[in-house]
Amino acid sequence: MPFQYRDGALHCEAVPLNSIADAVGTPCYVYSLDRIRANYRRLTAALAPLVPTLHYSLKANANLAIIRALLAEGAGLDAVSGGEIYRALAAGADPAQIVFAGVGKTSAELDYALEQRVGCFNVESVGELERLNALASGRGMRARCALRLNPAVQANTHHHIATGHAAAKFGIAEADARAALAHPERYPALDMSGIHVHIGSQLGSVEETAEAARHALRLVDEFPALSNVNMGGGFPVAYTDEDYPPPEAFADALSAVFAGRDLRLSFEPGRYIVADAGSLLIEAQYIKQVDGERIIITDGGMTELIRPMLYGAIHPILPLRDAARGPLSPAQVVGPICESTDVLRRDAPLPYIAPGDRLAVLMAGAYGAVMGSTYNARPRPPEVVVEGEGWHIARRRERYADLTVQED
């Protein structure tokens, strides 16, 4: 883990987190670039038997410093909006490295992606096929695309992050995909050479993923022009003590499914690469005792990390000074937002905490800062990246003036 106690102080790699908080204030995000690289390499090694292409999912964390580090490792990128394509290009990505996914792409976003010549479009509806074909034809282009198949497979995961079941908004039903592939003449400006399947995040079983792959292969067998299968992401990470299958288990299951096939495989991991590499630093402001319950009110909350409110997610929380200051007891760690749901954790085991003490909310590298907001007119926090003994601010703290800069 990149976050460890050394001489009684919590560090990120070789840097004491208190020294970062002293310099930039709290709340703030801290990322370990070395951990991100290591996670990418571990996943690449695990999936090596499948010889895949990996496209990092920008929605997990689109900080430019992180994108650049992964591009240097050889990663491609998965974008789900025109803005994410823009960020990818700003980080120096080759447009051919970018896959454009997303269920509700607008005409403007599709046209922007065509203009930038992104490598592939993951198409999620027949209507999108028709729209993309018309836009590509208007530009005199032929766009490469993969049809995102909804395999009607219920993933073993939280219902908010399951995407492959029959009632989900994502993907094309198998019958509709078959009808589109049977009539490529209807889409002369499209190269429909791939199938995309992504059934959700935090996948708790490999069998559902293997079953989704088998659904994809039914179409591959029927339509020989399909030469690419994109299995999406969803590789799970343990936030507390969950027991999840490792990437090697997914690789083994999929190797059995794809054995003997001459197909190009790709994946779109996000959370697995960045989740444990990030931490949100916060500071205790007030301590309350209510009906025997300890409530620690901090300067960071759902505007910085919405996952506990949105998903009921549980993140480890540690003091920046070692827990040797007394016995641990449960505490409710809450934020300053005027919402009852602004709770970072309801039962964090913590020692005695006084106002001014700082805490680290761990496992916050994925879907943390990228989902932040300025609700309650709160400027968004800075993001810091650490490499070994050095660190720098990758995104500065917003100022009050930033809150109104776009208003008349």
MIROZA-144993 format. One record per atom (N, C-alpha, C): x, y, z. Coordinates in steps of 0.02 Angstrom, whole numbers, padded with zeros to 5 digits, always signed. Each point is the difference from the previous one (the first is absolute). Layout:
BEGIN
XYZ
...
//
This chain:
BEGIN
+00042-00060+00000
-00042+00060+00000
+00044+00063+00000
-00020+00052-00036
+00040+00061-00002
-00008+00042+00063
-00051-00014+00041
-00013+00039+00060
+00017-00043+00061
+00055+00018+00034
+00025-00039+00057
+00025+00047+00054
-00002-00025+00062
+00029+00038+00056
+00075-00010+00002
+00036+00055+00009
+00072-00001+00011
+00014+00046+00058
+00032-00026+00051
+00017+00040+00059
-00062+00037+00026
-00057-00035+00000
-00060+00029+00030
-00039+00047-00045
+00024+00011-00062
-00034+00047-00045
-00021-00037-00064
-00061+00013-00023
-00024-00032-00061
+00034+00033-00060
+00028-00041-00044
+00036+00023-00059
-00036-00022-00064
+00011+00036-00053
-00013-00024-00068
+00069-00011-00031
+00016-00062-00013
+00068-00017-00020
+00048+00027+00053
+00047+00044-00017
+00048+00024+00049
-00018+00069+00027
-00060+00024-00014
-00019+00069+00018
-00051-00001+00057
+00015+00034+00057
-00050+00004+00053
-00061+00040-00023
-00059-00029+00010
-00060+00034-00024
-00013+00066+00036
+00022+00004+00063
-00009+00064+00036
+00039+00056-00033
+00057-00016-00030
+00040+00052-00033
-00037+00027-00061
-00035-00045-00036
-00040+00023-00057
-00058+00042+00024
-00035-00023+00052
-00057+00038+00027
+00023+00068+00027
+00059+00003+00031
+00026+00064+00024
+00009+00049-00058
+00021-00027-00057
+00017+00044-00057
-00061+00020-00040
-00048-00045-00010
-00056+00015-00045
-00067+00005+00035
-00003-00018+00064
-00063+00002+00037
-00042-00062-00012
-00057-00001+00034
-00048-00054-00007
-00068+00030-00016
-00045-00038-00031
+00011-00067-00027
+00045+00001-00062
+00034-00054-00012
+00040-00007-00061
+00007-00073-00018
+00010-00013-00064
+00011-00068-00024
+00075-00011-00011
+00023-00060+00017
+00069-00019-00010
+00002-00067-00037
+00039-00003-00054
+00005-00060-00041
+00073-00024-00003
+00008-00065+00001
+00066-00031-00010
+00007-00021-00072
+00043+00034-00038
+00010-00019-00070
+00035-00068-00006
+00044-00014+00047
+00034-00065-00002
-00050-00057+00009
-00050+00009+00044
-00050-00052+00010
-00043-00008-00063
-00017+00056-00032
-00040-00003-00061
+00037-00040-00053
+00064+00015-00008
+00040-00038-00050
+00003-00074+00019
+00010-00014+00064
+00005-00070+00022
-00066-00037-00012
-00056+00033+00014
-00065-00032-00012
-00011-00014-00074
+00019+00047-00042
-00007-00010-00072
+00043-00060-00023
+00060-00004+00026
+00045-00054-00020
-00025-00067+00026
-00027-00001+00061
-00028-00063+00027
-00058-00024-00043
-00043+00046-00020
-00058-00019-00041
+00023-00023-00069
+00048+00035-00028
+00027-00019-00066
+00029-00071+00003
+00037-00015+00054
+00030-00066+00007
-00053-00054+00009
-00052+00016+00039
-00053-00049+00012
-00037-00018-00063
-00011+00050-00043
-00038-00011-00061
+00043-00020-00060
+00065-00005+00011
+00046-00015-00055
-00019-00062-00041
-00026-00053+00031
-00018-00059-00041
-00053+00016-00054
-00038+00053+00011
-00051+00019-00049
+00027+00047-00053
+00060+00026+00010
+00032+00048-00045
-00048+00059-00015
-00023+00034+00052
-00050+00051-00013
+00030+00070-00009
-00042+00046-00021
+00015+00071+00002
-00039+00029+00060
+00034+00041+00040
-00032+00031+00058
-00013+00073-00013
-00062+00022+00009
-00019+00070-00005
-00022+00023+00069
+00040+00042+00032
-00017+00025+00067
-00064+00041-00002
-00046-00015+00045
-00065+00033+00002
+00006+00067+00035
-00004+00054-00038
+00012+00067+00026
-00051+00020+00053
-00060-00029-00001
-00050+00022+00048
+00020-00017+00072
+00047-00046+00009
+00023-00017+00067
+00040+00057+00030
+00043+00030-00039
+00041+00057+00023
+00034+00029-00061
-00018+00061-00019
+00025+00030-00062
+00050+00055+00012
+00035-00002+00057
+00053+00049+00012
+00054-00008-00053
+00023+00056-00028
+00047-00002-00055
+00065-00035+00018
+00023+00009+00061
+00063-00032+00021
-00007-00076-00001
-00058-00025+00019
-00012-00072+00000
-00006-00025-00072
-00035+00037-00042
-00006-00021-00070
+00069-00004-00032
+00041+00051+00011
+00067+00000-00030
+00042-00059+00024
-00006-00016+00065
+00039-00057+00026
-00021-00065-00033
-00065-00009-00012
-00025-00061-00031
+00015-00002-00074
-00002+00056-00033
+00020+00002-00071
+00072-00022-00007
+00042+00023+00047
+00071-00019-00003
+00009-00075+00011
-00048-00033+00034
+00002-00072+00010
-00026-00038-00061
-00028+00036-00049
-00026-00032-00059
-00075-00010-00001
-00036+00028+00048
-00072-00009+00004
-00036+00039-00055
-00055-00027-00025
-00049+00038-00037
-00049+00032+00048
-00050+00035-00026
-00046+00037+00043
-00072-00012-00021
-00044-00005+00049
-00072-00009-00010
-00034+00064+00024
-00034+00035-00045
-00034+00062+00016
-00075-00010-00006
-00039+00034+00042
-00072-00005-00004
-00033+00068-00011
+00038+00049-00021
-00028+00066-00016
+00049+00038-00044
-00025+00052-00032
+00044+00043-00039
+00053+00032+00044
-00019+00017+00062
+00047+00030+00047
+00057-00047+00017
-00015-00065+00008
+00053-00047+00015
+00046-00009-00060
-00028+00002-00060
+00043-00002-00060
+00047+00061+00001
-00027+00058+00016
+00041+00061+00003
+00056-00008+00051
-00017-00027+00059
+00052-00009+00052
+00053-00049-00024
-00022-00054-00033
+00049-00048-00026
+00048+00031-00049
-00027+00040-00045
+00043+00034-00049
+00045+00051+00034
-00027+00035+00051
+00041+00049+00036
+00058-00033+00036
-00009-00063+00019
+00053-00037+00033
+00051-00028-00049
-00014+00006-00064
+00047-00023-00051
-00017-00065-00033
-00062-00024+00008
-00019-00064-00029
-00004+00005-00076
+00019-00053-00034
-00013-00008-00071
-00075-00015-00007
-00037+00036-00042
-00072-00014-00007
-00014-00074-00016
+00044-00033-00035
-00010-00070-00017
+00000-00045+00062
+00027+00026+00056
+00001-00038+00063
-00066+00005+00038
-00046+00042-00023
-00060+00016+00038
-00060-00040-00025
-00036-00030+00046
-00065-00031-00015
-00053+00045+00030
-00052+00016-00040
-00053+00044+00024
-00061-00042+00016
-00016-00005+00065
-00057-00037+00024
-00052+00049+00028
-00053-00027+00030
-00051+00043+00030
-00067-00009-00032
-00052-00002+00041
-00067-00019-00023
-00038+00057-00034
+00019+00062+00014
-00039+00057-00025
+00040+00051-00039
+00043-00023-00045
+00043+00046-00037
-00043+00048-00042
+00014+00064+00005
-00036+00049-00041
+00031+00005-00069
-00037+00032-00045
+00027+00010-00068
+00065+00040+00003
+00000+00051+00044
+00061+00042+00005
+00059-00041+00025
-00011-00045+00048
+00055-00041+00026
+00024-00049-00054
-00047-00032-00035
+00020-00047-00053
+00039+00036-00055
-00023+00059-00018
+00034+00038-00053
+00069+00021+00023
+00006+00020+00063
+00066+00019+00027
+00047-00061-00001
-00026-00059+00020
+00041-00060-00001
+00022-00019-00070
-00045+00008-00048
+00018-00012-00070
+00053+00049-00024
-00009+00063+00018
+00048+00051-00020
+00069-00016+00028
+00002-00025+00062
+00064-00016+00031
+00027-00068-00022
-00041-00039-00036
+00019-00065-00027
+00017-00050+00056
-00046-00006+00048
+00010-00050+00053
-00001-00070-00031
+00031-00046+00037
+00012-00066-00029
-00061-00043-00010
-00048+00005+00047
-00059-00044-00004
-00057+00030+00039
-00061-00015-00022
-00061+00021+00035
-00035-00063+00026
-00015-00001+00066
-00041-00053+00028
-00073+00023-00004
-00038-00027-00046
-00067+00024-00016
-00052-00037+00043
-00046+00038+00030
-00045-00028+00050
-00073-00006-00022
-00018+00021-00060
-00069-00006-00023
-00002+00003-00076
-00054-00024-00028
-00009+00004-00072
-00005+00073-00021
-00032+00041+00041
-00003+00072-00015
+00068+00031-00004
+00045-00021+00043
+00069+00027-00002
+00036-00024-00063
-00012-00062-00019
+00029-00024-00063
-00020+00044-00058
-00064+00015-00003
-00026+00041-00055
+00030+00070+00002
+00004+00028+00060
+00028+00068+00008
+00074+00002-00019
+00037-00048+00025
+00072-00002-00014
+00012-00011-00075
-00039-00042-00031
+00007-00013-00071
-00012+00064-00040
-00052+00038+00018
-00015+00062-00036
+00055+00051+00009
+00026+00007+00061
+00053+00049+00013
+00065-00019-00035
+00018-00064+00003
+00061-00022-00033
-00006+00008-00076
-00059-00017-00027
-00012+00008-00072
+00008+00073-00021
-00027+00045+00042
+00005+00071-00014
+00071+00025-00002
+00044-00033+00036
+00071+00019+00000
+00040-00040-00051
-00033-00045-00036
+00036-00042-00047
+00047-00049+00034
-00020-00023+00059
+00043-00045+00039
-00034-00068+00008
+00040-00048+00020
-00026-00065+00020
+00024-00012+00072
-00047-00002+00047
+00017-00005+00070
-00001-00073+00024
+00051-00018+00037
+00003-00067+00029
-00042-00002+00064
-00041-00051+00008
-00042-00003+00059
-00009-00072+00024
-00019-00005+00064
-00019-00064+00031
-00070+00009+00028
-00042-00050-00008
-00067+00002+00027
+00003-00024+00072
-00024+00044+00046
-00002-00021+00070
-00061-00045+00010
+00014-00062+00013
-00053-00050+00009
-00024+00000+00072
-00066+00003+00009
-00029-00012+00066
-00016-00075+00003
+00040-00039+00037
-00008-00072-00001
-00055-00027+00045
-00035+00046+00036
-00052-00020+00048
+00030-00047+00052
+00059+00019+00026
+00033-00038+00053
+00002+00043+00063
-00026-00025+00055
+00000+00036+00063
+00066-00012+00036
+00040+00053+00005
+00065-00007+00033
-00008-00003+00076
+00045-00035+00033
+00002-00004+00073
+00036+00062+00027
-00039+00055+00005
+00028+00064+00023
-00056+00044+00026
+00017+00059+00024
-00050+00048+00024
-00047+00018-00058
-00065+00006+00015
-00048+00011-00055
+00011+00067-00035
+00032+00048+00033
+00013+00065-00032
+00056-00004-00052
+00041-00052+00002
+00056-00004-00047
-00003-00064-00042
-00059-00031-00004
-00012-00055-00046
-00027+00028-00065
+00031-00017-00056
-00017+00032-00063
-00021-00048-00056
+00003-00066+00013
-00012-00048-00054
-00065-00038+00005
-00043+00019+00050
-00064-00036+00006
-00050+00027-00051
-00054-00037-00010
-00047+00016-00054
-00033+00068+00008
-00009+00024+00062
-00034+00063+00011
+00047+00061+00001
+00065-00012-00011
+00048+00055+00002
-00008+00045-00061
+00020+00063+00010
-00003+00047-00056
+00057-00011-00050
+00049-00041+00018
+00060-00007-00040
-00007-00055-00053
+00030+00012-00057
+00009-00052-00050
-00060-00013-00044
+00012-00045-00049
-00049-00019-00052
-00022-00071+00013
-00064-00013-00001
-00024-00068+00008
+00028-00044-00055
+00009-00063+00015
+00032-00046-00047
-00037-00002-00067
-00066-00001+00002
-00038-00003-00062
+00011+00062-00043
+00003+00059+00032
+00012+00062-00037
+00071+00002-00028
+00048-00024+00039
+00069-00003-00025
+00005-00046-00060
-00033-00057+00004
+00001-00047-00055
-00031+00031-00063
-00055+00036+00008
-00032+00032-00058
+00045+00052-00032
+00035+00039+00042
+00046+00051-00028
+00058-00033-00037
+00029-00052+00030
+00057-00033-00031
-00019-00036-00064
-00063-00021-00005
-00023-00036-00059
-00010+00046-00060
-00001+00066+00013
-00012+00048-00054
+00051+00057+00003
+00064-00016-00011
+00051+00052+00002
-00010+00053-00054
-00038-00016-00054
-00011+00048-00053
-00040+00060+00025
-00034-00007+00056
-00037+00056+00028
+00047+00051+00032
+00061-00021+00014
+00049+00044+00034
+00065+00001-00039
-00001+00027-00061
+00060-00003-00043
+00059+00039+00027
-00011+00047+00045
+00055+00040+00026
+00029-00030+00064
-00023-00060+00019
+00023-00031+00062
+00034-00066-00014
+00055-00012+00036
+00034-00065+00000
-00020-00035+00065
-00052-00041-00003
-00025-00034+00060
+00039-00064+00010
+00059+00007+00029
+00046-00057+00004
+00008-00027+00071
-00038+00026+00049
+00011-00022+00068
-00064-00007+00040
+00005-00038+00055
-00053-00007+00050
+00029+00023+00067
-00038+00041+00035
+00020+00025+00066
-00049-00027+00052
+00027-00026+00055
-00041-00025+00055
+00028+00024+00066
-00041+00035+00039
+00022+00021+00067
-00060-00007+00046
+00003-00046+00049
-00059-00016+00040
+00000+00034+00068
+00051+00039+00016
-00001+00036+00063
+00068+00006+00032
+00001+00035+00058
+00061+00010+00038
+00000-00043+00062
+00059-00007+00031
+00006-00039+00061
-00030-00070-00008
+00019-00034-00054
-00029-00065-00016
+00022-00052+00052
-00049-00032+00030
+00014-00047+00054
+00009-00071-00022
-00011-00014-00063
+00006-00068-00026
+00026+00002-00071
+00041-00049-00017
+00026-00003-00069
-00050-00032-00047
-00047-00039+00026
-00045-00038-00044
-00045+00046-00041
-00025+00055+00031
-00043+00045-00039
+00039+00032-00057
+00064+00016+00012
+00041+00028-00053
+00011-00051-00056
+00012-00062+00018
+00008-00053-00050
-00064-00010-00039
-00057+00004+00034
-00064-00008-00035
-00012+00058-00048
+00018+00060+00020
-00007+00057-00046
+00044-00009-00062
+00061-00027+00011
+00045-00014-00057
-00031-00051-00047
-00033-00050+00028
-00031-00050-00043
-00057+00030-00041
-00036+00047+00029
-00051+00036-00039
+00032+00037-00058
+00056+00033+00013
+00034+00036-00054
+00022-00048-00055
+00024-00059+00019
+00026-00047-00050
-00056-00029-00044
-00061+00000+00025
-00055-00022-00043
-00006+00045-00061
+00010+00065+00011
-00002+00046-00057
+00062-00006-00043
+00058-00009+00032
+00062-00009-00038
-00005-00060-00046
-00029-00054+00025
-00007-00060-00041
-00047+00011-00059
-00049+00043+00010
-00049+00012-00052
+00024+00051-00052
+00044+00046+00023
+00022+00054-00044
+00076+00002-00001
+00032-00032-00047
+00073-00006-00002
+00037+00066-00005
-00035+00053-00021
+00034+00066-00004
+00018+00026+00069
-00029-00028+00053
+00016+00022+00068
+00067-00029+00021
+00049+00042+00006
+00068-00023+00016
+00025+00025+00068
-00040+00043+00034
+00021+00028+00063
-00054-00012+00053
+00021-00017+00060
-00046-00005+00057
+00029+00040+00058
-00039+00049+00022
+00019+00044+00056
-00041-00021+00061
+00034-00026+00052
-00035-00026+00058
-00009+00052+00055
+00013+00064-00014
-00012+00052+00049
+00047-00006+00059
-00025+00020+00059
+00042-00002+00060
-00036-00038+00056
+00001+00029+00060
-00036-00030+00055
+00043-00040+00048
+00066-00004-00011
+00043-00037+00046
-00006+00029+00070
-00016-00041+00050
-00017+00027+00066
+00061+00015+00043
-00011+00045+00048
+00051+00014+00051
-00034-00004+00068
+00037-00021+00050
-00027-00006+00068
+00010+00065+00037
-00056+00032+00020
+00004+00062+00038
+00011-00014+00074
-00028-00054+00025
+00012-00018+00070
+00025-00072+00002
-00044-00048+00016
+00022-00069+00004
-00037-00045-00048
-00025+00027-00056
-00036-00040-00049
+00047-00052-00031
-00029-00056-00020
+00037-00053-00032
-00020-00003-00073
+00040+00030-00044
-00016+00004-00071
+00049-00044-00040
-00023-00025-00057
+00046-00038-00043
+00054+00046-00029
+00062-00023-00005
+00053+00042-00028
-00005+00003-00076
+00035+00046-00032
-00001+00004-00073
+00019-00065-00034
+00046-00038+00031
+00021-00063-00030
-00059-00049-00008
-00048+00004+00047
-00058-00044-00005
-00044+00018-00060
-00007+00065-00012
-00037+00022-00059
+00037-00021-00064
+00066+00007+00002
+00039-00019-00059
-00006-00074-00014
+00001-00042+00052
-00006-00072-00010
-00068-00017-00030
-00053+00030+00028
-00068-00015-00024
-00009+00022-00073
+00026+00058-00016
-00008+00025-00068
+00046-00037-00049
+00058-00021+00023
+00044-00039-00044
-00034-00064-00023
-00039-00030+00046
-00036-00061-00019
-00054+00015-00051
-00033+00057+00007
-00054+00019-00046
+00028+00016-00069
+00056+00036-00002
+00027+00025-00063
+00053-00047-00031
+00011-00057+00030
+00051-00046-00025
-00011-00017-00073
+00054+00003-00039
-00003-00017-00071
-00030+00053-00045
-00016+00058+00028
-00031+00054-00039
+00054+00049-00024
-00005+00021-00062
+00045+00050-00027
-00035+00068+00005
-00001+00027+00061
-00036+00063+00013
+00047+00048+00036
-00011+00064-00012
+00035+00052+00039
-00043+00017+00060
+00028-00009+00060
-00036+00013+00061
+00023+00065+00032
-00046+00034+00033
+00018+00062+00036
-00041+00004+00064
+00026+00040+00046
-00032+00011+00065
+00003+00075+00016
-00045+00022+00044
-00004+00070+00018
+00000+00008+00077
+00055-00016+00033
+00003+00005+00073
+00008+00072+00023
-00028+00015+00058
+00008+00066+00029
+00014-00005+00074
-00051-00020+00038
+00005-00003+00073
+00061-00041+00023
+00012-00058-00031
+00054-00044+00022
+00067+00036-00002
+00008+00046-00047
+00065+00032-00010
+00011+00057+00050
-00053+00035+00020
+00011+00061+00039
-00031+00001+00069
-00045-00047+00017
-00037+00006+00063
+00046+00004+00060
+00044-00050+00009
+00041-00002+00061
+00059+00047-00002
+00008+00036-00056
+00056+00048-00007
-00019+00069+00025
-00062+00010+00022
-00022+00067+00019
-00027+00004+00070
+00008+00059+00031
-00025+00013+00067
-00026+00071+00003
-00055+00009+00037
-00027+00067+00013
+00020+00020+00071
+00036+00055+00006
+00021+00025+00066
-00051+00051+00024
-00022-00009+00063
-00050+00045+00030
+00023+00018+00070
-00030+00051+00028
+00019+00023+00067
-00062+00004+00045
+00007-00026+00061
-00055+00005+00048
-00010+00072+00022
-00063+00022-00001
-00017+00068+00022
-00032+00001+00069
-00046-00045+00012
-00037-00003+00063
-00013-00074+00017
-00006-00014+00064
-00017-00067+00024
-00063+00005+00042
-00049-00042-00015
-00062-00001+00038
-00010-00069+00030
-00032-00001+00058
-00024-00063+00029
-00076+00004+00002
-00034-00043-00037
-00072+00001-00005
-00026-00070+00017
-00037-00005+00056
-00027-00064+00022
+00055-00054+00002
+00057+00020+00026
+00056-00046+00007
+00039-00013-00064
-00019+00033-00055
+00035-00010-00063
+00047+00058-00013
+00061-00017-00021
+00049+00051-00017
-00008+00021-00073
-00008+00064-00012
-00007+00027-00067
+00058+00048-00013
+00040-00016-00051
+00057+00042-00019
-00020+00040-00061
-00007+00065+00007
-00019+00044-00055
+00063+00026-00033
+00007-00013-00065
+00061+00017-00035
-00013+00052-00054
+00054+00021-00033
-00006+00049-00054
-00008-00032-00069
-00007-00066-00002
-00011-00034-00064
-00062-00043+00003
-00037-00002-00054
-00063-00038+00001
-00021-00023-00068
-00065-00002-00012
-00026-00029-00061
+00016+00041-00062
+00018+00063+00008
+00022+00039-00058
+00069-00023-00024
+00039-00028+00044
+00065-00027-00019
-00003-00074-00016
-00039-00038+00038
-00005-00073-00009
-00072-00021+00010
-00035-00010-00056
-00072-00014+00002
-00015-00074+00006
+00049-00044-00008
-00014-00072-00001
-00036-00026+00062
+00019+00020+00061
-00037-00026+00058
-00074+00019-00002
-00016+00061-00023
-00070+00020-00004
-00036-00034-00057
+00034-00007-00057
-00032-00024-00061
-00008-00076+00000
+00052-00036+00024
+00000-00073-00005
-00001-00035+00068
+00004+00039+00054
+00010-00031+00065
+00070-00029+00006
+00047+00028-00038
+00068-00026-00001
+00034+00011+00068
+00043-00047+00018
+00037+00004+00063
+00074+00007-00016
+00030+00055+00023
+00072+00013-00011
+00037-00004+00066
+00060-00030+00001
+00041+00004+00060
+00018+00072+00015
+00001+00017+00065
+00019+00067+00022
+00052-00007+00055
+00057+00033-00009
+00055-00004+00048
+00021+00070+00021
+00023+00007+00063
+00030+00064+00020
+00069+00008-00031
+00020+00062-00014
+00066+00011-00028
+00055-00013+00052
-00018+00006+00064
+00046-00022+00052
-00022-00069+00023
+00047-00043+00018
-00013-00070+00013
-00053-00008+00055
-00035-00057-00004
-00056-00014+00045
+00022-00017+00071
+00064+00010+00017
+00025-00019+00065
-00022+00050+00054
-00045+00045-00016
-00020+00051+00048
-00057-00024+00045
-00016-00063-00003
-00053-00026+00043
-00038-00054-00036
-00048-00031+00034
-00039-00054-00030
-00045+00025-00056
-00016-00045-00046
-00044+00018-00055
-00072-00008+00022
-00042+00044-00025
-00072-00005+00012
-00037+00027-00061
-00062-00022-00012
-00035+00023-00060
-00014+00075+00002
+00005+00031-00059
-00016+00071-00006
-00035+00011-00066
-00048+00046+00000
-00032+00020-00062
+00040+00060-00027
+00028-00009-00060
+00039+00053-00032
-00044+00033-00052
-00013+00064+00010
-00048+00035-00043
+00032+00063-00029
-00034+00027-00051
+00024+00061-00032
-00041+00060+00021
+00016+00058-00029
-00032+00063+00019
-00061+00018-00042
-00019-00043-00047
-00053+00017-00048
-00068-00002+00035
-00044+00044-00021
-00067+00004+00030
-00045-00054-00028
+00018-00062+00011
-00039-00058-00020
+00012-00055+00052
-00053-00033+00021
+00007-00054+00048
+00040-00059-00027
+00001-00006-00067
+00037-00055-00031
+00075+00013-00006
+00023+00057+00024
+00071+00018-00006
+00039-00036+00054
+00008-00065-00008
+00035-00042+00048
+00053-00039-00039
+00063+00008+00019
+00054-00037-00033
+00005-00071+00025
-00013-00010+00065
-00005-00068+00027
-00035+00002+00068
-00043-00048+00012
-00040+00001+00061
+00033-00036+00058
+00049-00042-00013
+00028-00042+00053
+00075-00007-00006
+00035+00054-00013
+00072-00003-00009
+00034-00014+00066
+00041-00054+00005
+00036-00013+00062
+00060+00047+00006
-00005+00047+00046
+00052+00052+00006
+00019+00011+00073
+00061+00023+00012
+00020+00018+00068
-00030+00068+00019
+00023+00027+00055
-00021+00067+00020
+00019+00049-00055
-00048+00040-00023
+00011+00051-00051
-00022+00067+00028
+00043+00051-00008
-00015+00067+00023
-00007+00047-00059
-00034+00056+00008
-00003+00049-00054
+00071+00019-00023
+00008+00002-00066
+00066+00014-00028
+00038-00062-00021
-00020-00058+00026
+00031-00063-00022
-00023-00015-00072
+00044-00032-00036
-00014-00016-00070
-00010-00075-00010
-00043-00015-00049
-00016-00069-00017
+00012-00011-00074
+00011-00063-00018
+00006-00019-00070
-00055-00050-00017
-00040+00017-00049
-00051-00046-00026
+00033-00038-00057
+00013-00064+00011
+00038-00039-00048
-00044-00029-00055
+00033-00032-00050
-00035-00030-00057
-00043+00051-00036
+00026+00061-00007
-00039+00055-00028
+00026+00023-00068
+00042-00041-00032
+00028+00021-00064
-00048-00006-00058
-00052-00041+00007
-00049-00010-00054
-00067+00030+00020
-00030+00037-00045
-00067+00029+00010
-00002+00044+00063
+00054+00037+00011
+00004+00046+00055
-00003+00072-00026
+00059+00029-00013
+00003+00069-00024
-00039+00008-00065
+00001-00052-00042
-00032+00005-00066
-00076+00007+00007
-00029-00021+00056
-00072+00007+00012
-00015+00058+00047
+00050+00040+00016
-00009+00055+00047
-00045+00055-00028
-00024+00042+00045
-00044+00054-00020
+00015+00062+00041
-00033+00055-00018
+00006+00062+00038
-00064+00015+00038
-00038-00052+00016
-00061+00009+00040
+00016+00037+00064
-00047+00041+00023
+00010+00045+00057
+00054+00052-00015
+00013+00011-00066
+00051+00049-00022
+00068-00015+00033
+00019-00063-00003
+00065-00021+00028
+00050-00010-00057
+00054+00038-00001
+00052-00010-00051
+00027-00071+00003
+00013-00030-00058
+00025-00068-00001
+00073-00003+00024
+00020-00056+00031
+00066-00004+00031
+00056-00010-00050
+00062+00010+00022
+00057-00014-00045
+00012-00075-00005
+00037-00018-00052
+00021-00069-00009
+00077+00000-00004
+00030-00042+00040
+00073-00004+00007
+00022-00069-00023
+00055-00003-00037
+00028-00064-00019
+00069-00008+00032
+00012-00061+00024
+00062-00016+00035
+00039-00050-00042
+00066+00011-00005
+00045-00047-00031
+00061-00007+00045
+00004-00057+00035
+00057-00012+00044
+00002+00051+00056
+00053+00039+00002
+00008+00050+00052
-00024+00069-00021
-00025+00007-00061
-00022+00065-00024
-00075+00002-00012
-00027+00060-00003
-00071+00008-00015
-00011+00068-00033
-00056+00006-00036
-00018+00066-00028
-00075+00004-00007
-00025+00061-00006
-00071+00012-00008
-00018-00011-00073
-00043-00049-00014
-00020-00014-00068
-00063+00040-00020
-00038+00020+00049
-00058+00044-00012
-00008+00044+00062
+00002+00065-00010
-00002+00046+00057
-00069+00002+00031
-00002+00023+00062
-00065+00010+00033
-00038+00057-00034
-00064-00011-00012
-00040+00055-00027
-00007+00056+00050
-00007+00061-00025
-00009+00059+00042
-00074+00021-00002
-00019+00043+00047
-00068+00024-00001
-00017+00033-00067
+00049+00036-00029
-00013+00034-00063
-00015-00049-00056
+00027-00062+00005
-00014-00050-00052
-00074-00020+00000
-00033+00010+00055
-00070-00021+00006
-00047+00044-00044
+00022+00061-00014
-00043+00046-00037
+00029+00023-00066
+00057-00028-00020
+00035+00025-00058
-00041-00007-00064
-00045-00048-00003
-00039-00011-00061
-00068+00034+00002
-00013+00038+00052
-00065+00033+00006
+00006+00075-00013
-00054+00029-00026
-00002+00072-00013
-00016+00037+00064
//
